[in-house]
Amino acid sequence: MGTSTATYFVNRMDTNSLAGIIIAGTVRTARVSDDVKLPVLAIHHSNGQCAGTPPSASESVISSRPQNTISRLEVIEGGISEGNVCESFAYHDFDQTEPEFIKRAAQFMLTH
């Protein structure tokens, strides 16, 4: 895996030093424990085709959050996809949509 799995770490560490969690193109087995009360933002590309990180994985993380927690799913469109669908020049890694990704992540951080 090229990046860390934030859901793995947030479920296993003291979250008192964190203000929230942002997951991007998450793996199908990911979940955030109900004990984690942090705001959660999931960002996924609408055309992501990597079998290990389907859009439904991010949808599942957000839909399974307790009602009293802040959680949101952002879906990115556009960009380009070249080569392996699970690597950095594909929709999987938000190729050519980085400014929109950063904008949405920043908006979430600033409001939560």
N, CA, C and O atoms as CSV, one atom per row, in Angstrom:
chain,resi,resn,atom,element,x,y,z
A,1,MET,N,N,0.831,-1.179,0.000
A,1,MET,CA,C,0.000,0.000,0.000
A,1,MET,C,C,0.876,1.242,0.000
A,1,MET,O,O,1.873,1.303,0.719
A,2,GLY,N,N,0.509,2.223,-0.797
A,2,GLY,CA,C,1.319,3.423,-0.922
A,2,GLY,C,C,1.083,4.464,0.153
A,2,GLY,O,O,1.950,5.304,0.390
A,3,THR,N,N,-0.052,4.433,0.801
A,3,THR,CA,C,-0.343,5.405,1.852
A,3,THR,C,C,-0.791,4.666,3.100
A,3,THR,O,O,-1.119,3.480,3.051
A,4,SER,N,N,-0.802,5.369,4.206
A,4,SER,CA,C,-1.234,4.726,5.444
A,4,SER,C,C,-2.750,4.588,5.458
A,4,SER,O,O,-3.461,5.312,4.761
A,5,THR,N,N,-3.219,3.674,6.239
A,5,THR,CA,C,-4.647,3.466,6.384
A,5,THR,C,C,-5.091,4.176,7.658
A,5,THR,O,O,-4.910,3.662,8.762
A,6,ALA,N,N,-5.666,5.348,7.497
A,6,ALA,CA,C,-6.038,6.182,8.638
A,6,ALA,C,C,-7.037,5.492,9.550
A,6,ALA,O,O,-6.976,5.653,10.769
A,7,THR,N,N,-7.954,4.729,8.978
A,7,THR,CA,C,-8.935,4.055,9.824
A,7,THR,C,C,-8.271,3.050,10.755
A,7,THR,O,O,-8.724,2.862,11.884
A,8,TYR,N,N,-7.228,2.415,10.308
A,8,TYR,CA,C,-6.491,1.467,11.159
A,8,TYR,C,C,-5.928,2.190,12.383
A,8,TYR,O,O,-6.077,1.723,13.512
A,9,PHE,N,N,-5.288,3.318,12.152
A,9,PHE,CA,C,-4.643,4.044,13.245
A,9,PHE,C,C,-5.639,4.706,14.188
A,9,PHE,O,O,-5.439,4.682,15.403
A,10,VAL,N,N,-6.695,5.290,13.663
A,10,VAL,CA,C,-7.643,5.997,14.528
A,10,VAL,C,C,-8.368,5.028,15.465
A,10,VAL,O,O,-8.786,5.421,16.555
A,11,ASN,N,N,-8.517,3.788,15.059
A,11,ASN,CA,C,-9.162,2.791,15.912
A,11,ASN,C,C,-8.237,2.252,16.995
A,11,ASN,O,O,-8.698,1.595,17.929
A,12,ARG,N,N,-6.930,2.522,16.885
A,12,ARG,CA,C,-5.965,1.921,17.799
A,12,ARG,C,C,-5.166,2.924,18.628
A,12,ARG,O,O,-4.324,2.520,19.429
A,13,MET,N,N,-5.406,4.192,18.457
A,13,MET,CA,C,-4.592,5.163,19.178
A,13,MET,C,C,-5.447,6.089,20.025
A,13,MET,O,O,-6.667,6.148,19.871
A,14,ASP,N,N,-4.794,6.803,20.915
A,14,ASP,CA,C,-5.458,7.811,21.724
A,14,ASP,C,C,-5.806,8.973,20.803
A,14,ASP,O,O,-4.913,9.606,20.239
A,15,THR,N,N,-7.073,9.252,20.648
A,15,THR,CA,C,-7.504,10.285,19.702
A,15,THR,C,C,-7.621,11.665,20.334
A,15,THR,O,O,-8.077,12.600,19.676
A,16,ASN,N,N,-7.226,11.815,21.581
A,16,ASN,CA,C,-7.326,13.120,22.240
A,16,ASN,C,C,-6.507,14.194,21.542
A,16,ASN,O,O,-6.836,15.376,21.634
A,17,SER,N,N,-5.460,13.809,20.854
A,17,SER,CA,C,-4.618,14.797,20.168
A,17,SER,C,C,-5.078,15.065,18.735
A,17,SER,O,O,-4.437,15.833,18.018
A,18,LEU,N,N,-6.169,14.447,18.315
A,18,LEU,CA,C,-6.684,14.633,16.960
A,18,LEU,C,C,-7.943,15.486,16.979
A,18,LEU,O,O,-8.715,15.450,17.937
A,19,ALA,N,N,-8.144,16.250,15.915
A,19,ALA,CA,C,-9.351,17.060,15.787
A,19,ALA,C,C,-10.359,16.420,14.843
A,19,ALA,O,O,-11.527,16.809,14.831
A,20,GLY,N,N,-9.926,15.449,14.057
A,20,GLY,CA,C,-10.791,14.784,13.098
A,20,GLY,C,C,-9.982,13.833,12.242
A,20,GLY,O,O,-8.770,13.694,12.409
A,21,ILE,N,N,-10.674,13.183,11.321
A,21,ILE,CA,C,-10.020,12.231,10.433
A,21,ILE,C,C,-10.555,12.403,9.016
A,21,ILE,O,O,-11.755,12.576,8.801
A,22,ILE,N,N,-9.644,12.352,8.065
A,22,ILE,CA,C,-10.010,12.394,6.652
A,22,ILE,C,C,-9.495,11.113,6.018
A,22,ILE,O,O,-8.305,10.804,6.085
A,23,ILE,N,N,-10.402,10.377,5.407
A,23,ILE,CA,C,-10.010,9.171,4.689
A,23,ILE,C,C,-10.265,9.400,3.205
A,23,ILE,O,O,-11.221,10.076,2.826
A,24,ALA,N,N,-9.416,8.840,2.384
A,24,ALA,CA,C,-9.516,9.067,0.941
A,24,ALA,C,C,-9.358,7.756,0.194
A,24,ALA,O,O,-8.355,7.060,0.350
A,25,GLY,N,N,-10.348,7.421,-0.615
A,25,GLY,CA,C,-10.267,6.203,-1.396
A,25,GLY,C,C,-9.991,5.000,-0.526
A,25,GLY,O,O,-9.091,4.210,-0.814
A,26,THR,N,N,-10.751,4.857,0.526
A,26,THR,CA,C,-10.449,3.866,1.557
A,26,THR,C,C,-10.667,2.423,1.108
A,26,THR,O,O,-11.385,2.149,0.146
A,27,VAL,N,N,-10.030,1.525,1.827
A,27,VAL,CA,C,-10.118,0.098,1.506
A,27,VAL,C,C,-11.466,-0.475,1.928
A,27,VAL,O,O,-12.125,0.037,2.833
A,28,ARG,N,N,-11.853,-1.538,1.256
A,28,ARG,CA,C,-13.183,-2.121,1.479
A,28,ARG,C,C,-13.409,-2.624,2.901
A,28,ARG,O,O,-14.557,-2.705,3.339
A,29,THR,N,N,-12.369,-2.959,3.622
A,29,THR,CA,C,-12.520,-3.479,4.987
A,29,THR,C,C,-12.483,-2.388,6.055
A,29,THR,O,O,-12.576,-2.691,7.245
A,30,ALA,N,N,-12.350,-1.152,5.659
A,30,ALA,CA,C,-12.200,-0.050,6.617
A,30,ALA,C,C,-13.484,0.206,7.396
A,30,ALA,O,O,-14.597,0.061,6.889
A,31,ARG,N,N,-13.280,0.587,8.635
A,31,ARG,CA,C,-14.382,1.088,9.449
A,31,ARG,C,C,-13.782,1.936,10.552
A,31,ARG,O,O,-12.613,1.783,10.904
A,32,VAL,N,N,-14.585,2.823,11.089
A,32,VAL,CA,C,-14.173,3.641,12.224
A,32,VAL,C,C,-15.031,3.200,13.403
A,32,VAL,O,O,-16.259,3.196,13.319
A,33,SER,N,N,-14.388,2.834,14.488
A,33,SER,CA,C,-15.080,2.352,15.672
A,33,SER,C,C,-16.097,3.376,16.170
A,33,SER,O,O,-15.869,4.583,16.077
A,34,ASP,N,N,-17.199,2.896,16.691
A,34,ASP,CA,C,-18.199,3.785,17.285
A,34,ASP,C,C,-17.638,4.541,18.479
A,34,ASP,O,O,-18.181,5.577,18.862
A,35,ASP,N,N,-16.565,4.045,19.069
A,35,ASP,CA,C,-15.925,4.727,20.194
A,35,ASP,C,C,-15.199,5.994,19.761
A,35,ASP,O,O,-14.921,6.860,20.590
A,36,VAL,N,N,-14.894,6.111,18.488
A,36,VAL,CA,C,-14.209,7.292,17.954
A,36,VAL,C,C,-15.268,8.355,17.687
A,36,VAL,O,O,-16.135,8.176,16.831
A,37,LYS,N,N,-15.195,9.449,18.415
A,37,LYS,CA,C,-16.207,10.511,18.309
A,37,LYS,C,C,-15.747,11.685,17.453
A,37,LYS,O,O,-16.412,12.720,17.418
A,38,LEU,N,N,-14.637,11.542,16.774
A,38,LEU,CA,C,-14.085,12.612,15.938
A,38,LEU,C,C,-14.921,12.831,14.682
A,38,LEU,O,O,-15.583,11.906,14.212
A,39,PRO,N,N,-14.899,14.050,14.133
A,39,PRO,CA,C,-15.496,14.264,12.818
A,39,PRO,C,C,-14.757,13.417,11.777
A,39,PRO,O,O,-13.532,13.298,11.818
A,40,VAL,N,N,-15.511,12.834,10.850
A,40,VAL,CA,C,-14.927,11.980,9.813
A,40,VAL,C,C,-15.376,12.469,8.442
A,40,VAL,O,O,-16.570,12.609,8.176
A,41,LEU,N,N,-14.405,12.723,7.583
A,41,LEU,CA,C,-14.672,13.060,6.183
A,41,LEU,C,C,-14.109,11.940,5.329
A,41,LEU,O,O,-12.943,11.569,5.471
A,42,ALA,N,N,-14.932,11.401,4.444
A,42,ALA,CA,C,-14.468,10.420,3.460
A,42,ALA,C,C,-14.538,11.083,2.090
A,42,ALA,O,O,-15.565,11.648,1.716
A,43,ILE,N,N,-13.447,11.009,1.351
A,43,ILE,CA,C,-13.404,11.551,-0.008
A,43,ILE,C,C,-13.108,10.393,-0.953
A,43,ILE,O,O,-12.174,9.622,-0.735
A,44,HIS,N,N,-13.907,10.282,-1.993
A,44,HIS,CA,C,-13.721,9.201,-2.959
A,44,HIS,C,C,-13.953,9.754,-4.359
A,44,HIS,O,O,-14.717,10.703,-4.535
A,45,HIS,N,N,-13.304,9.171,-5.345
A,45,HIS,CA,C,-13.528,9.573,-6.735
A,45,HIS,C,C,-14.691,8.769,-7.294
A,45,HIS,O,O,-14.767,7.555,-7.103
A,46,SER,N,N,-15.589,9.445,-7.980
A,46,SER,CA,C,-16.783,8.785,-8.505
A,46,SER,C,C,-16.460,7.671,-9.496
A,46,SER,O,O,-17.232,6.722,-9.633
A,47,ASN,N,N,-15.336,7.778,-10.182
A,47,ASN,CA,C,-14.979,6.782,-11.193
A,47,ASN,C,C,-13.885,5.829,-10.735
A,47,ASN,O,O,-13.320,5.106,-11.555
A,48,GLY,N,N,-13.578,5.811,-9.454
A,48,GLY,CA,C,-12.546,4.911,-8.952
A,48,GLY,C,C,-12.890,3.462,-9.269
A,48,GLY,O,O,-13.996,3.003,-8.982
A,49,GLN,N,N,-11.944,2.746,-9.861
A,49,GLN,CA,C,-12.195,1.362,-10.272
A,49,GLN,C,C,-11.273,0.355,-9.595
A,49,GLN,O,O,-11.278,-0.819,-9.963
A,50,CYS,N,N,-10.499,0.777,-8.633
A,50,CYS,CA,C,-9.605,-0.140,-7.933
A,50,CYS,C,C,-10.465,-1.099,-7.093
A,50,CYS,O,O,-11.253,-0.661,-6.255
A,51,ALA,N,N,-10.307,-2.393,-7.324
A,51,ALA,CA,C,-11.146,-3.392,-6.651
A,51,ALA,C,C,-11.005,-3.358,-5.132
A,51,ALA,O,O,-11.962,-3.659,-4.418
A,52,GLY,N,N,-9.844,-3.002,-4.638
A,52,GLY,CA,C,-9.628,-2.978,-3.196
A,52,GLY,C,C,-10.174,-1.748,-2.503
A,52,GLY,O,O,-10.292,-1.721,-1.278
A,53,THR,N,N,-10.511,-0.715,-3.293
A,53,THR,CA,C,-10.995,0.543,-2.715
A,53,THR,C,C,-12.226,1.054,-3.471
A,53,THR,O,O,-12.180,2.134,-4.060
A,54,PRO,N,N,-13.307,0.301,-3.461
A,54,PRO,CA,C,-14.498,0.741,-4.189
A,54,PRO,C,C,-15.169,1.929,-3.489
A,54,PRO,O,O,-15.033,2.088,-2.276
A,55,PRO,N,N,-15.890,2.759,-4.244
A,55,PRO,CA,C,-16.613,3.875,-3.619
A,55,PRO,C,C,-17.518,3.421,-2.470
A,55,PRO,O,O,-17.724,4.166,-1.511
A,56,SER,N,N,-18.046,2.225,-2.562
A,56,SER,CA,C,-18.923,1.719,-1.498
A,56,SER,C,C,-18.207,1.611,-0.156
A,56,SER,O,O,-18.857,1.640,0.889
A,57,ALA,N,N,-16.885,1.487,-0.165
A,57,ALA,CA,C,-16.136,1.419,1.098
A,57,ALA,C,C,-16.244,2.733,1.858
A,57,ALA,O,O,-16.492,2.736,3.064
A,58,SER,N,N,-16.061,3.841,1.165
A,58,SER,CA,C,-16.194,5.150,1.815
A,58,SER,C,C,-17.635,5.394,2.239
A,58,SER,O,O,-17.887,5.917,3.325
A,59,GLU,N,N,-18.581,5.015,1.381
A,59,GLU,CA,C,-19.997,5.167,1.717
A,59,GLU,C,C,-20.332,4.395,2.991
A,59,GLU,O,O,-21.067,4.889,3.846
A,60,SER,N,N,-19.794,3.192,3.112
A,60,SER,CA,C,-20.057,2.354,4.277
A,60,SER,C,C,-19.485,2.957,5.557
A,60,SER,O,O,-20.135,2.932,6.602
A,61,VAL,N,N,-18.277,3.495,5.477
A,61,VAL,CA,C,-17.678,4.126,6.662
A,61,VAL,C,C,-18.576,5.252,7.160
A,61,VAL,O,O,-18.843,5.351,8.358
A,62,ILE,N,N,-19.040,6.093,6.254
A,62,ILE,CA,C,-19.861,7.242,6.656
A,62,ILE,C,C,-21.247,6.808,7.126
A,62,ILE,O,O,-21.729,7.289,8.151
A,63,SER,N,N,-21.886,5.910,6.394
A,63,SER,CA,C,-23.248,5.499,6.769
A,63,SER,C,C,-23.288,4.720,8.083
A,63,SER,O,O,-24.334,4.657,8.729
A,64,SER,N,N,-22.175,4.131,8.480
A,64,SER,CA,C,-22.147,3.361,9.726
A,64,SER,C,C,-21.786,4.198,10.952
A,64,SER,O,O,-21.770,3.673,12.065
A,65,ARG,N,N,-21.498,5.476,10.774
A,65,ARG,CA,C,-21.154,6.338,11.910
A,65,ARG,C,C,-22.390,6.578,12.771
A,65,ARG,O,O,-23.494,6.701,12.239
A,66,PRO,N,N,-22.224,6.647,14.090
A,66,PRO,CA,C,-23.357,6.943,14.967
A,66,PRO,C,C,-24.001,8.287,14.597
A,66,PRO,O,O,-23.324,9.198,14.119
A,67,GLN,N,N,-25.288,8.395,14.817
A,67,GLN,CA,C,-26.039,9.595,14.447
A,67,GLN,C,C,-25.514,10.868,15.107
A,67,GLN,O,O,-25.640,11.948,14.530
A,68,ASN,N,N,-24.941,10.769,16.276
A,68,ASN,CA,C,-24.493,11.961,17.001
A,68,ASN,C,C,-23.063,12.376,16.661
A,68,ASN,O,O,-22.478,13.197,17.368
A,69,THR,N,N,-22.493,11.823,15.594
A,69,THR,CA,C,-21.140,12.208,15.184
A,69,THR,C,C,-21.182,12.944,13.853
A,69,THR,O,O,-22.073,12.723,13.032
A,70,ILE,N,N,-20.219,13.809,13.657
A,70,ILE,CA,C,-20.109,14.555,12.403
A,70,ILE,C,C,-19.418,13.664,11.383
A,70,ILE,O,O,-18.309,13.184,11.613
A,71,SER,N,N,-20.076,13.451,10.265
A,71,SER,CA,C,-19.477,12.644,9.205
A,71,SER,C,C,-20.052,13.079,7.865
A,71,SER,O,O,-21.218,13.457,7.753
A,72,ARG,N,N,-19.193,13.014,6.854
A,72,ARG,CA,C,-19.632,13.445,5.522
A,72,ARG,C,C,-18.841,12.693,4.456
A,72,ARG,O,O,-17.663,12.380,4.629
A,73,LEU,N,N,-19.528,12.415,3.350
A,73,LEU,CA,C,-18.899,11.822,2.176
A,73,LEU,C,C,-18.835,12.877,1.085
A,73,LEU,O,O,-19.843,13.503,0.758
A,74,GLU,N,N,-17.658,13.072,0.528
A,74,GLU,CA,C,-17.466,13.961,-0.616
A,74,GLU,C,C,-17.044,13.104,-1.802
A,74,GLU,O,O,-16.136,12.280,-1.691
A,75,VAL,N,N,-17.705,13.302,-2.932
A,75,VAL,CA,C,-17.385,12.556,-4.148
A,75,VAL,C,C,-16.772,13.516,-5.155
A,75,VAL,O,O,-17.367,14.533,-5.512
A,76,ILE,N,N,-15.579,13.175,-5.602
A,76,ILE,CA,C,-14.836,13.989,-6.565
A,76,ILE,C,C,-15.087,13.448,-7.968
A,76,ILE,O,O,-15.136,12.235,-8.170
A,77,GLU,N,N,-15.244,14.338,-8.927
A,77,GLU,CA,C,-15.390,13.955,-10.332
A,77,GLU,C,C,-14.304,14.640,-11.140
A,77,GLU,O,O,-13.672,15.588,-10.673
A,78,GLY,N,N,-14.094,14.158,-12.345
A,78,GLY,CA,C,-13.125,14.784,-13.239
A,78,GLY,C,C,-11.746,14.192,-13.098
A,78,GLY,O,O,-11.566,13.121,-12.518
A,79,GLY,N,N,-10.771,14.904,-13.638
A,79,GLY,CA,C,-9.400,14.425,-13.618
A,79,GLY,C,C,-9.136,13.454,-14.750
A,79,GLY,O,O,-9.900,13.376,-15.712
A,80,ILE,N,N,-8.048,12.719,-14.624
A,80,ILE,CA,C,-7.698,11.727,-15.639
A,80,ILE,C,C,-7.280,10.435,-14.954
A,80,ILE,O,O,-6.925,10.417,-13.775
A,81,SER,N,N,-7.331,9.360,-15.722
A,81,SER,CA,C,-6.910,8.061,-15.216
A,81,SER,C,C,-6.084,7.374,-16.286
A,81,SER,O,O,-6.557,7.122,-17.394
A,82,GLU,N,N,-4.852,7.077,-15.937
A,82,GLU,CA,C,-3.945,6.406,-16.870
A,82,GLU,C,C,-3.263,5.249,-16.160
A,82,GLU,O,O,-2.896,5.362,-14.991
A,83,GLY,N,N,-3.097,4.153,-16.855
A,83,GLY,CA,C,-2.368,3.024,-16.288
A,83,GLY,C,C,-3.195,2.223,-15.309
A,83,GLY,O,O,-4.421,2.167,-15.403
A,84,ASN,N,N,-2.508,1.606,-14.373
A,84,ASN,CA,C,-3.126,0.742,-13.376
A,84,ASN,C,C,-4.162,1.519,-12.572
A,84,ASN,O,O,-3.860,2.584,-12.033
A,85,VAL,N,N,-5.381,0.993,-12.489
A,85,VAL,CA,C,-6.483,1.700,-11.817
A,85,VAL,C,C,-6.288,1.848,-10.310
A,85,VAL,O,O,-7.040,2.570,-9.655
A,86,CYS,N,N,-5.282,1.168,-9.760
A,86,CYS,CA,C,-5.013,1.250,-8.320
A,86,CYS,C,C,-3.766,2.065,-7.997
A,86,CYS,O,O,-3.298,2.047,-6.858
A,87,GLU,N,N,-3.231,2.767,-8.963
A,87,GLU,CA,C,-1.992,3.503,-8.721
A,87,GLU,C,C,-2.185,5.011,-8.873
A,87,GLU,O,O,-3.296,5.496,-9.087
A,88,SER,N,N,-1.093,5.723,-8.757
A,88,SER,CA,C,-1.135,7.172,-8.579
A,88,SER,C,C,-1.607,7.987,-9.774
A,88,SER,O,O,-2.010,9.136,-9.593
A,89,PHE,N,N,-1.575,7.452,-10.970
A,89,PHE,CA,C,-2.034,8.230,-12.115
A,89,PHE,C,C,-3.446,7.848,-12.530
A,89,PHE,O,O,-3.842,8.049,-13.678
A,90,ALA,N,N,-4.191,7.304,-11.604
A,90,ALA,CA,C,-5.563,6.880,-11.856
A,90,ALA,C,C,-6.525,7.709,-11.002
A,90,ALA,O,O,-6.106,8.490,-10.147
A,91,TYR,N,N,-7.810,7.524,-11.251
A,91,TYR,CA,C,-8.813,8.188,-10.416
A,91,TYR,C,C,-8.616,7.812,-8.946
A,91,TYR,O,O,-8.894,8.609,-8.050
A,92,HIS,N,N,-8.140,6.610,-8.712
A,92,HIS,CA,C,-7.893,6.105,-7.357
A,92,HIS,C,C,-7.086,7.097,-6.517
A,92,HIS,O,O,-7.329,7.242,-5.319
A,93,ASP,N,N,-6.142,7.767,-7.137
A,93,ASP,CA,C,-5.280,8.702,-6.410
A,93,ASP,C,C,-5.614,10.158,-6.748
A,93,ASP,O,O,-4.803,11.058,-6.528
A,94,PHE,N,N,-6.825,10.374,-7.287
A,94,PHE,CA,C,-7.344,11.719,-7.537
A,94,PHE,C,C,-6.475,12.518,-8.514
A,94,PHE,O,O,-6.320,13.729,-8.358
A,95,ASP,N,N,-5.910,11.841,-9.519
A,95,ASP,CA,C,-5.016,12.493,-10.474
A,95,ASP,C,C,-5.717,13.652,-11.185
A,95,ASP,O,O,-6.796,13.487,-11.753
A,96,GLN,N,N,-5.097,14.802,-11.143
A,96,GLN,CA,C,-5.572,16.040,-11.770
A,96,GLN,C,C,-6.823,16.620,-11.096
A,96,GLN,O,O,-7.481,17.494,-11.659
A,97,THR,N,N,-7.145,16.139,-9.907
A,97,THR,CA,C,-8.248,16.724,-9.134
A,97,THR,C,C,-7.754,17.200,-7.765
A,97,THR,O,O,-8.552,17.484,-6.871
A,98,GLU,N,N,-6.461,17.280,-7.618
A,98,GLU,CA,C,-5.875,17.631,-6.324
A,98,GLU,C,C,-6.386,18.956,-5.760
A,98,GLU,O,O,-6.672,19.024,-4.564
A,99,PRO,N,N,-6.514,20.022,-6.575
A,99,PRO,CA,C,-7.023,21.282,-6.007
A,99,PRO,C,C,-8.430,21.141,-5.414
A,99,PRO,O,O,-8.715,21.701,-4.355
A,100,GLU,N,N,-9.299,20.405,-6.086
A,100,GLU,CA,C,-10.653,20.201,-5.575
A,100,GLU,C,C,-10.625,19.351,-4.300
A,100,GLU,O,O,-11.360,19.624,-3.351
A,101,PHE,N,N,-9.790,18.342,-4.285
A,101,PHE,CA,C,-9.629,17.492,-3.106
A,101,PHE,C,C,-9.200,18.338,-1.906
A,101,PHE,O,O,-9.789,18.248,-0.829
A,102,ILE,N,N,-8.179,19.150,-2.102
A,102,ILE,CA,C,-7.657,19.989,-1.018
A,102,ILE,C,C,-8.703,20.994,-0.557
A,102,ILE,O,O,-8.843,21.233,0.643
A,103,LYS,N,N,-9.431,21.576,-1.482
A,103,LYS,CA,C,-10.476,22.542,-1.142
A,103,LYS,C,C,-11.535,21.903,-0.243
A,103,LYS,O,O,-11.918,22.478,0.775
A,104,ARG,N,N,-11.998,20.731,-0.617
A,104,ARG,CA,C,-13.041,20.070,0.174
A,104,ARG,C,C,-12.527,19.628,1.544
A,104,ARG,O,O,-13.230,19.752,2.546
A,105,ALA,N,N,-11.316,19.119,1.581
A,105,ALA,CA,C,-10.732,18.718,2.864
A,105,ALA,C,C,-10.560,19.934,3.768
A,105,ALA,O,O,-10.875,19.874,4.957
A,106,ALA,N,N,-10.067,21.029,3.214
A,106,ALA,CA,C,-9.857,22.249,3.999
A,106,ALA,C,C,-11.178,22.807,4.517
A,106,ALA,O,O,-11.262,23.236,5.668
A,107,GLN,N,N,-12.209,22.805,3.676
A,107,GLN,CA,C,-13.518,23.291,4.117
A,107,GLN,C,C,-14.030,22.475,5.301
A,107,GLN,O,O,-14.573,23.030,6.257
A,108,PHE,N,N,-13.858,21.174,5.235
A,108,PHE,CA,C,-14.296,20.310,6.331
A,108,PHE,C,C,-13.511,20.621,7.601
A,108,PHE,O,O,-14.088,20.740,8.682
A,109,MET,N,N,-12.211,20.748,7.467
A,109,MET,CA,C,-11.372,21.035,8.636
A,109,MET,C,C,-11.724,22.378,9.261
A,109,MET,O,O,-11.764,22.503,10.485
A,110,LEU,N,N,-11.976,23.367,8.443
A,110,LEU,CA,C,-12.259,24.700,8.966
A,110,LEU,C,C,-13.636,24.810,9.614
A,110,LEU,O,O,-13.852,25.673,10.466
A,111,THR,N,N,-14.558,23.954,9.224
A,111,THR,CA,C,-15.908,24.022,9.791
A,111,THR,C,C,-16.148,23.013,10.903
A,111,THR,O,O,-17.184,23.051,11.566
A,112,HIS,N,N,-15.193,22.108,11.110
A,112,HIS,CA,C,-15.379,21.098,12.166
A,112,HIS,C,C,-14.134,21.038,12.995
A,112,HIS,O,O,-14.061,20.257,13.944
